[in-house]
Amino acid sequence: MSGRQGGKLKPLKQGKKKASDLDEADVEFKKKQQEEQKRLKELKDRAKQGGPLGGGGIKKSGSKK
């Protein structure tokens, strides 16, 4: 009985996947993700150029007592 053997055991590390292990579906999925990121970035850039979108809601004119 050793005092250091309590608690959960750490999971074994798995080997890294090589680039050659990817099949056609994985390659297509990665391409789709990259295109989606590009499209989102373009939309964000356009939104920044346009200025503020909303009016900020109802504006109050002066203080009422």
Secondary structure by P-SEA (a helix, b strand, c coil): cccccccccccbbbbbbccccccaaaaaaaaaaaaaaaaaaaaaaaaaaaccccccccccccccc
